[in-house]
Amino acid sequence: MIKKKNQTYFSNKGLKNSAKAKTRREKYRQIKSLRKKVRNKKTKVKHKSPFQPYIRKRKFLPPPRPNKHNEYVKYFASIPNVFSKTGFRYKNDAPLFIPPIFSLIDNYEASFDFLKQLFTVLYKGKTNTLPLDYSKCTRIDVDASICMDFIIAQYLQYINPCNANGYKAYPSVITPVNFDKEDIKKVLFSIGAYKNLRNLTIKYADVEPLPVLINDNRGSNVWAISEIQQTQTVDYIKRCLQRMNRELNQNAETELYKVIGEIMSNAEEHATMRHRYAIGFFQENHDADNHFGIFNFSIFNFGDTIYQSFTSRNCKNPNIVNQMKSLSESYTKKGWFRSAEFEEETLWTLYALQEGVTSKEKKRGNGSIQFIENFFRLKGDMEKDNISKLVIVSGNTRIEFDGTYNIIEKEKIGVKRKFKMMTFNRSGNISEKPDEKFVTFAPNFFPGTLISARILIKHDNINTEKNSNERV
């Protein structure tokens, strides 16, 4: 038997231990090297110089998710009853039906209900596909059309970046369906959704469009753009009249420039949101014994309503506010204010439209009456017909002018010239209650101020108009 403690045993054992230690060191070195490679790969360590410190690059991250919504959508969402108080249930991927008459002038309740439904479905985002069905629709006016396009455009600003960056956003598809009617297609491809959202345009021989004009009141060249758009609007009106063999005389054209400029300036100056919009659409019609055209024009902004601008602490015309408060006290004593029918907001909005009334200091007035007067003269007279209307909507207030009540002139104490007024009553006195058929507290809240006109322009007015020196 070999003794374990002899020299040979220890020599063999030492060699084996040495070999095992070497193997362990090699494995440790390999593991350490592998770990270093992995660490360097993750942190992108670069050895450009022995004196230069390691440069660690950030790990790759996907593009950040866009903000949920922009300022307009957040503003609409902050108003509980924006557009409408009507609730509804929506089934996933079910179509939203455009109203038969999609107009804020003639069918405003159903049209506002649709806008509320559209806003709610897009805001909640609980559907994959949103079809907009035109099968029941027979007429679209520019005011309702541009409001719908505006709402969709705000959501596309959120949905498109999400889809581009790999985030799933709902609804992922918003598509119009069943818009085969010729009159509907003319609107969609001239000033409507296809023109505004996809930039697809079709020219029609009987249509004169004014694509949406947008101005930003925070831009450095806001007033220069405003003047350009005033000219574009007046030129557009002249082209529409030429189709009816009508023309503006020099005085009428100058006055039109003036009132359009003042309305645009007010929309830009008084708006608490940044953009002002204007849009127009004219369609010529040839019947067997009649040749006429329907002129549509709307100008609007979003933000504080007329009433909110006067009740705001920032209102710079306290004298007018005091007059409004005094008038409110008179109405309250007479018991003329009734909830959801005729409220203080309605009265103040009507008062604000009178010539010489403004929420800004050292201003002559907002020109609303002159705007109404000049636009109604485009039809050749100020008489009432079954088509021509001009509507002013602000908040819950709706004021409709169709020629039933005329614009009157009144004298003011201490003022030499007369002021024009629009009282909507037979007495012609703003202190008397207006006709509730034309001045109403509407259940549908518009989050801003809109002026929309739908005017009948007849071809057979040409001889009367050219032979007289009246303004059109």
PyMOL commands that set and color helices and strands:
alter all, ss='L'
color gray80, all
select helices_A, chain A and resi 7-43+71-77+108-124+142-164+182-190+193-198+222-243+250-270+306-311+318-334+344-352+368-379+459-467
alter helices_A, ss='H'
color red, helices_A
select strands_A, chain A and resi 96-97+101-102+129-133+139-140+173-177+207-216+275-286+291-302+389-401+408-411+418-421+439-458
alter strands_A, ss='S'
color yellow, strands_A
deselect
rebuild
show_as cartoon
